[in-house]
Amino acid sequence: MRPEERASPFGARRYLGWWLRPGSAEGGISERATQIMRDRRDTTVDSFQILPHLAALGAAYALALPIAWDREQGDRSAGLRTFPLVAIAACGFIQAAESLLVNSPEGIARILEGVITGIGFIGGGAILKTGATVHGTATAASLWATGAVGAAVALGSYDVAIAIALMTFVTLKFITPFKVEEGKEHAGEA
């Protein structure tokens, strides 16, 4: 397909036609899409299919809680609700897509790319600039790290998820900022 066809709305329809037209002669891809849709329609809710997903979502939630607790104790803009939600959302997006993209590492990479970008936007909302000072960068970075924890759990990399969660918590809890804030700088002089 030519690039100009993909850029136009009509070209996009032709580009996605393999999914929309069952039985087309485009390399058997539409048969695969038809089979996926048929399997999804015929599948009933089975606790053995749900339990691994719930376990992964629970792991992502649990790994995000210490980070959330630290941020909540510091009275930051994001806390006990935000961090676990970011972790389970990142985990959930990847889990939801993996059954459709089993044999497509490029597809999983695109989903992961979208999750990373979305979490970056959430983190961007935590950063505030007042005058010459900027607040919330550590919260934004820890939101991003929490999303990475959720993504790692979804991909089955529990060791990476635990390492990220532990390193994020230790950084936030025990490494104090070296900068002296303006209000605190003059507090002892008054």
C-alpha positions as CSV (number, residue, x, y, z in Angstrom):
1,M,0.0,0.0,0.0
2,R,1.2,3.5,-0.9
3,P,1.9,5.9,2.0
4,E,-0.6,8.5,0.6
5,E,-3.4,5.8,0.8
6,R,-2.7,5.3,4.5
7,A,-2.8,9.0,5.2
8,S,-6.2,9.5,3.7
9,P,-9.4,8.5,5.5
10,F,-10.3,6.2,2.5
11,G,-6.8,4.7,2.5
12,A,-7.2,4.0,6.3
13,R,-10.4,2.1,5.5
14,R,-8.6,0.0,2.8
15,Y,-5.7,-0.5,5.2
16,L,-8.0,-1.9,7.9
17,G,-10.1,-3.7,5.4
18,W,-8.4,-7.0,6.3
19,W,-10.1,-6.8,9.6
20,L,-13.5,-5.6,8.4
21,R,-13.9,-8.0,5.5
22,P,-13.9,-11.7,6.5
23,G,-12.8,-14.0,3.7
24,S,-10.7,-11.5,1.8
25,A,-7.7,-12.7,-0.2
26,E,-5.1,-10.7,1.8
27,G,-3.0,-13.5,3.0
28,G,-5.5,-15.1,5.3
29,I,-5.3,-12.4,7.9
30,S,-9.1,-11.8,7.8
31,E,-9.7,-15.5,8.6
32,R,-7.5,-15.1,11.7
33,A,-9.4,-11.9,12.7
34,T,-12.7,-13.8,12.2
35,Q,-11.5,-16.7,14.3
36,I,-10.4,-14.4,17.2
37,M,-13.8,-12.7,17.2
38,R,-15.6,-16.0,17.1
39,D,-13.5,-17.4,20.0
40,R,-14.2,-14.3,22.0
41,R,-17.9,-14.6,21.5
42,D,-18.0,-18.3,22.3
43,T,-15.8,-18.0,25.4
44,T,-17.7,-18.1,28.7
45,V,-16.4,-16.6,32.0
46,D,-14.1,-19.2,33.5
47,S,-12.5,-18.6,36.9
48,F,-9.3,-20.2,35.8
49,Q,-8.9,-17.6,33.1
50,I,-9.8,-14.7,35.5
51,L,-7.6,-15.8,38.4
52,P,-4.2,-15.2,36.7
53,H,-5.3,-11.7,35.6
54,L,-6.6,-10.9,39.1
55,A,-3.4,-12.2,40.6
56,A,-1.3,-9.9,38.3
57,L,-3.5,-6.9,39.0
58,G,-3.3,-7.6,42.7
59,A,0.5,-7.8,42.5
60,A,0.7,-4.5,40.6
61,Y,-1.6,-3.0,43.2
62,A,0.4,-4.3,46.1
63,L,3.8,-3.2,44.7
64,A,2.4,0.4,44.2
65,L,1.0,0.7,47.7
66,P,4.3,1.5,49.5
67,I,5.1,4.2,47.0
68,A,1.6,5.6,47.4
69,W,1.8,5.5,51.1
70,D,5.0,7.5,51.1
71,R,3.6,10.1,48.7
72,E,0.4,10.3,50.8
73,Q,2.4,10.9,54.0
74,G,4.3,13.7,52.3
75,D,1.0,15.4,51.4
76,R,1.8,15.2,47.7
77,S,-0.7,15.8,44.9
78,A,-1.0,12.1,44.1
79,G,-1.2,9.5,46.8
80,L,-3.0,6.3,48.0
81,R,-5.6,6.2,45.2
82,T,-3.6,7.5,42.2
83,F,-0.5,5.3,42.4
84,P,-2.3,1.9,42.6
85,L,-4.7,3.0,39.9
86,V,-1.8,3.8,37.6
87,A,-0.2,0.5,38.3
88,I,-3.3,-1.6,37.7
89,A,-4.3,0.5,34.6
90,A,-0.9,-0.1,33.0
91,C,-1.1,-3.8,33.9
92,G,-4.7,-4.0,32.6
93,F,-4.1,-2.4,29.3
94,I,-1.3,-4.8,28.5
95,Q,-3.2,-7.8,29.7
96,A,-6.3,-6.9,27.7
97,A,-4.3,-6.6,24.5
98,E,-2.0,-9.7,24.9
99,S,-4.7,-12.2,24.0
100,L,-5.2,-10.5,20.6
101,L,-1.5,-9.9,20.0
102,V,0.0,-13.2,21.1
103,N,2.1,-13.6,18.0
104,S,2.8,-9.9,17.4
105,P,5.7,-8.4,19.5
106,E,5.3,-5.2,17.5
107,G,1.7,-4.9,18.6
108,I,2.6,-5.4,22.3
109,A,5.3,-2.8,21.8
110,R,2.8,-0.3,20.5
111,I,0.4,-0.9,23.4
112,L,3.3,-0.5,25.8
113,E,4.3,2.7,24.0
114,G,0.8,4.1,24.4
115,V,0.7,3.2,28.1
116,I,4.1,4.9,28.7
117,T,2.9,8.1,26.9
118,G,-0.4,8.1,28.8
119,I,1.3,7.9,32.1
120,G,3.6,10.7,31.0
121,F,0.6,12.9,30.6
122,I,-0.7,12.0,34.0
123,G,2.7,12.8,35.5
124,G,2.8,16.1,33.6
125,G,-0.4,17.1,35.5
126,A,1.4,16.6,38.8
127,I,4.2,19.2,37.9
128,L,3.4,22.7,39.0
129,K,5.5,25.8,38.5
130,T,5.1,28.7,40.9
131,G,7.3,31.6,40.3
132,A,10.9,30.4,39.9
133,T,10.2,27.0,41.6
134,V,8.9,23.8,40.1
135,H,7.1,21.3,42.3
136,G,5.9,17.7,41.6
137,T,8.7,16.4,39.5
138,A,9.4,13.5,42.0
139,T,5.7,12.7,42.1
140,A,5.6,12.7,38.3
141,A,8.7,10.5,38.0
142,S,7.3,8.1,40.7
143,L,4.0,7.9,38.8
144,W,5.9,6.9,35.7
145,A,7.9,4.3,37.7
146,T,4.6,2.9,39.1
147,G,3.3,2.5,35.6
148,A,6.5,0.6,34.7
149,V,5.8,-1.6,37.7
150,G,2.3,-2.4,36.4
151,A,3.6,-3.0,32.9
152,A,6.4,-5.3,34.1
153,V,3.9,-7.4,36.1
154,A,1.6,-7.6,33.1
155,L,4.5,-8.9,31.0
156,G,5.4,-11.4,33.6
157,S,8.7,-9.7,34.7
158,Y,8.0,-9.8,38.4
159,D,11.7,-9.5,39.3
160,V,11.8,-6.2,37.3
161,A,8.6,-5.0,38.9
162,I,9.9,-5.7,42.4
163,A,13.2,-4.0,41.6
164,I,11.5,-0.9,40.2
165,A,9.1,-0.7,43.2
166,L,11.9,-1.1,45.7
167,M,14.2,1.4,44.1
168,T,11.4,4.0,43.7
169,F,10.4,3.6,47.4
170,V,13.9,3.8,48.7
171,T,14.6,6.9,46.5
172,L,11.5,8.7,47.7
173,K,11.8,7.7,51.3
174,F,15.5,8.0,52.1
175,I,17.1,10.3,49.6
176,T,16.4,13.8,50.7
177,P,16.6,16.8,48.4
178,F,19.8,18.8,48.5
179,K,18.0,22.0,47.5
180,V,17.0,24.4,50.3
181,E,13.5,25.8,49.7
182,E,13.1,29.6,50.0
183,G,10.6,29.5,52.9
184,K,12.6,27.1,54.9
185,E,15.9,28.8,54.3
186,H,14.9,31.9,56.3
187,A,12.8,30.1,58.9
188,G,15.8,29.8,61.4
189,E,16.8,33.4,61.0
190,A,13.5,34.9,62.2
